[in-house]
Amino acid sequence: MIFIRKLWAIVWKDLLSELRTKEMILSMCLFSFLVLIIFSFALGTEVMDLKTIVPGILWVVFIFSGLMGLGRAFGAERDKGTLSGLLLCPLSPWGIYLAKVVGTFIFTAIMEIFTLSIFIILFNLNLLPVLLPIGLIIFLGTLGFSAIGTLFSAMSAATKSRDTILSILVFPITVPMLIAAVKATETILAGKAVAEVYPSLKILIAFDLIYLLIAYLTFTFIIEE
Amino acid sequence: MRKLPSYDYIIEAKGVKKEFGFKAVLKGIDLQLKEGDFLTLFGPNGAGKTTFIQILCSLMLPGSGKVCIVGFDPRSDREALCEVIGFVSHHTFLYPNLSAFENLKFYGTMYNVPALGEKIEKLLELVGLADFPNDQVQTFSRGMQQRLSLARAVIHDPVVLFLDEPYTGLDQLGAEDLKQILVEFRDKGKTIVMISHNLDRGLELCNRVAILRSGRLVYHEEISETEIVDFKPIYFKYIEKRPLPFQVAL
């Protein structure tokens, strides 16, 4: 219980800080909006089969916009000089990591809800009948992205060009998860049976667990140095 | 708070070494302090003082050697160790977009402090910020931030307090307030380790002094009030620099 309270204190502090500055959420949402507009103009309305390319566009926007927020998970702590204060608190590094994953997940999810809303309007899609399975795919994809992204955010926080390094590290690692997420979204949008999504969902769950396990095993060493 | 283990010395460092790349910053430091000791650590820039204090409070692991604080080993008992120490550094560890109260609430929750609201009010009173609980820290002057940083460091009533240049940025009034807080802390029998460049401030309250030079502890003695005047020539002798004429005159 105390562990959860401490974990929530970190999440609350990050949310409150972001609520006051709105630096990260605004830039993430604005970026996703601009990318969607560009895609919308580039593709036009007479694309042969919109549903086959829409999942790819959606996830590319999620990942690119999400990356803008990832760097701040630990980068902001280092910039403000508060990372040492956090490390001095009696909470395991794993606890600090989990709190940061939850924070990153919330910020990314806000951006994704915004993106999805704009997406529906621009591409004239009716996602209401498939909202639940799409929501589950986005949840699992975002969890994996937040898990591995937060780990690399801690690794790159001390470097000078942390955003570039973060992108270089995160993109290749998230590719298998991204393929599974795109495939699952495509299956759902094509109106196929939900059972056909199970293999992709299993891959997403497996990658979420693998990313969290890697973080559990390595985060203490990463943060100590 | 968990039960404290038994220990001979509240702070014990044996053969502590630390290298950054090929540069040896600490070259084997031995230090033992008893409960209630107030040690001021002096030394020129680059002597390794901050590295040493960061190792003592588990922010950094030593390359080799052993550290034991209140019976806890930073390698294996980091969480337990964090519960019994407080650290005031150059950085205030405060979140600029949060208010003074929110900052203390955050750290108080992290340390699982009981009756947190009352404790925060008392601390804000103690550090002279009772009129600004809801002001964001980014609107505070450097001195006000340093006072709040001190409140943050003692919110969980630590057994040992580490201070790295705590007088930095404080005006005369702020420095006197800090001194009073340190007196109270010392008189409660708490152990304090302070780094200072200012000989006068550093010697005011301590009962032990040490000089760190080029990664080695070259001097470590108990000191009484009468010996304080004699310490200055000792300091300059150990860092091998003569006092400037105006310092002698003072």
Interface residues (C-beta under 8 A of the other chain):
Chain A: I2 R5 K6 A9 I10 W12 K13 L16 S17 R20 T21 K80 G81 T82 S84 G85 L86 L87 L88 C89 P90 L91 S92 E224
Chain B: Q54 C57 S58 L59 M60 L61 E79 A80 C82 E83 I85 F87 S89 H91 T92 F93 L94 Y95 P96 N97 L98 E102 F106 Y107 T109 M110 Y111 N112 Q136 R152
